[in-house]
Amino acid sequence: MNALLELARALCDEAGLEPSVVPDVHLRAALKRRQLICGAPTLEDYAARCVARPEERGEILDELLVRESWFFRDQAPYELLTALASTRWCNQDRPLRALSAPCANGEEAYSIAIALAEAGHSLSRLQVSALDLSQRGLKAAAAGRYEARALGQLPAPLRQRWLIPTATGHYLVHAALRECVQYQHANLLALPAALTAQRYQVLCCRNAMIYLRPAVRRRLLEQWMSCLADDGVLIVGHAEAALMPSRWLRPVGPPGAFAFEHAPVDAAPRRNAPPQARSAHPASRPPPQGPTRRPVAPAPLAEAAALADRGRYAPAAALLEQLLASDYDQVEALYLLGLVRAAEGDVAAARRCFTRALYLAPAHQASLEHLALLAPDGEDSAAARRLRRRSAHAAAPE
Ligand SMILES: C[S@@+](CC[C@H](N)C(=O)[O-])C[C@H]1O[C@@H](n2cnc3c(N)ncnc32)[C@H](O)[C@@H]1O
């Protein structure tokens, strides 16, 4: 089992996943499932099969990737896209470019195409690219055939215009819509040059960054900054909005759209101007501008965040414990300590930190998200779902 576990861990590492997101119990369960599917009598037999068939690596990875998605997820981002497509992007002769990265089973990419087309843009002018690491997801995306529950928040009139009900109770995306989306297999850690050479009006990177290691997430954000058109929007997931650096990006649209555009400052990293690596942790970011300005992050917290970002967990934890023993911003310190403990592999201690942060600030979204990921019975358990519901509620506009 050890060699198999090592293989599964290496695959997660290649995908950039934060180790605490995929605990050993998940890895073991995924390997067991594959063993049964392959009909291998024992795990040793299955391990031998993995050596003989390198393509089995992709199957294990697919077993670990979470492809949960649905049409018009969160709704507000798509309403914003339709609004921008009929105002900001209406008078241009170039194609309207969008990227869905990652796209899971294609629900997001088709939703983007629908939202843009609904503003009156002809399908021939839409160029939607989409990528994912999951081969199973990409196969489903290309087929464009969905169960009713995948239609999620897609309004009924749009469903009638863009999807065709089948005799088996599924829904098939219109051929013309399928043609304007190009899918490809790619890793967010090594984006193909052909994709990064473009500039996109719509860049969707939702519900994936939260699972990535902080350093990977930072590099990816820098990449997105250079791919985002000057008049473009970057849309992220609700738990990711708090991770966006206000120095580079400012919110656009209603809060529930989790959409951002280039901030009008010189420091924003653009094409041909590679940015300095910056911490994704709130404590080391500058405060937002305007009426919502918060106090400048206190230096020791920023210092602890910087240590943690460099993988120096022991000194980061020591500094945070020291801060917690004093009269300090307890919530952010507890949250950061939770991240550090999870990175060290001490899941129980991480849970205690996030729980204490939530005791002080029940709507602290990042703690809710992380606690859900670390739920004792797995991230799909009832407890995890309850935490995610609380998190979604915390993110919902007033
Ligand atoms: C929860 S889904 C999000 C799908 C969609 N963006 C949404 O918000 O509905 C996360 C997706 O990220 C993909 N993924 C995870 N790590 C990846 C990586 N390193 N490169 C590309 N895709 C990745 C998974 O395969 C999965 O389909």
The ligand as a MOL file (V3000), in Angstrom:
LIG
                    3D

  0  0  0     0  0            999 V3000
M  V30 BEGIN CTAB
M  V30 COUNTS 27 29 0 0 0
M  V30 BEGIN ATOM
M  V30 1 C -14.8950 21.8260 -8.2280 0
M  V30 2 S -14.4240 21.7450 -9.9160 0 CHG=1
M  V30 3 C -14.7540 23.4220 -10.4200 0
M  V30 4 C -15.3850 23.4790 -11.7930 0
M  V30 5 C -15.9170 24.8420 -12.2040 0
M  V30 6 N -14.8410 25.8060 -12.3550 0
M  V30 7 C -16.9570 25.3440 -11.2280 0
M  V30 8 O -16.6440 26.2360 -10.4300 0
M  V30 9 O -18.0890 24.8730 -11.2530 0 CHG=-1
M  V30 10 C -12.6430 21.7030 -9.7730 0
M  V30 11 C -11.9680 21.1990 -11.0340 0
M  V30 12 O -10.5700 21.5080 -10.9540 0
M  V30 13 C -9.8730 20.5180 -11.6940 0
M  V30 14 N -8.4560 20.6140 -11.3280 0
M  V30 15 C -7.9040 20.4000 -10.1150 0
M  V30 16 N -6.5810 20.6080 -10.1620 0
M  V30 17 C -6.2870 20.9550 -11.4350 0
M  V30 18 C -5.0860 21.2950 -12.1170 0
M  V30 19 N -3.9100 21.3190 -11.4930 0
M  V30 20 N -5.1520 21.6040 -13.4270 0
M  V30 21 C -6.3410 21.5850 -14.0780 0
M  V30 22 N -7.5060 21.2630 -13.4990 0
M  V30 23 C -7.4850 20.9590 -12.1910 0
M  V30 24 C -10.5940 19.2430 -11.3010 0
M  V30 25 O -10.3980 18.2100 -12.2280 0
M  V30 26 C -12.0510 19.7010 -11.2530 0
M  V30 27 O -12.7020 19.4420 -12.4680 0
M  V30 END ATOM
M  V30 BEGIN BOND
M  V30 1 1 1 2
M  V30 2 1 2 3
M  V30 3 1 2 10
M  V30 4 1 3 4
M  V30 5 1 4 5
M  V30 6 1 5 6
M  V30 7 1 5 7
M  V30 8 2 7 8
M  V30 9 1 7 9
M  V30 10 1 10 11
M  V30 11 1 11 12
M  V30 12 1 11 26
M  V30 13 1 12 13
M  V30 14 1 13 14
M  V30 15 1 13 24
M  V30 16 1 14 15
M  V30 17 1 14 23
M  V30 18 2 15 16
M  V30 19 1 16 17
M  V30 20 1 17 18
M  V30 21 2 17 23
M  V30 22 1 18 19
M  V30 23 2 18 20
M  V30 24 1 20 21
M  V30 25 2 21 22
M  V30 26 1 22 23
M  V30 27 1 24 25
M  V30 28 1 24 26
M  V30 29 1 26 27
M  V30 END BOND
M  V30 END CTAB
M  END
